[in-house]
């Protein structure tokens, strides 16, 4: 299991505990769940800016029902190497790149130059629902494997 999945599971469970405690009106359990959420984010923050940025995308991706990280935001060219390094350090083996920014192809090229292997196209769950909260639109992106 990659480090981000570990963080995600702990955060998901703490959020569920928070909701249950809130629904039950249990203030002490709600406070404990809130502290658990903060503790996870503190651990992520200790990994640095790029890890925080990627984990935010990972959390959103998993909440949308995707099994892998989906990078939907633009990445500055100067940040690609560090982004790939953070993925390697945290055990991310594959990711989707579905950003719609104008320089997406150039960024994809830089992913490749930094050791990522383009495996093809992927259909994933997008981040905005077309027909309400529980139905997500499909999105398309490039599927990369993070090389050694």
ABEGO torsion letter per residue (X at the ends): XBAAAAAAAAAAAAAAAAAAAAAAGBAAAAAAAAAAAAAAAAAAAAAEAAAAAAAAAAAAAAAAGBABBBBABBBBAAAAAAAAAAAAAAGBABBBBABABAAAAAAAAAAAAAGBBBAEBBBBBBABBAAEAABBBBBBBBBBBBBX
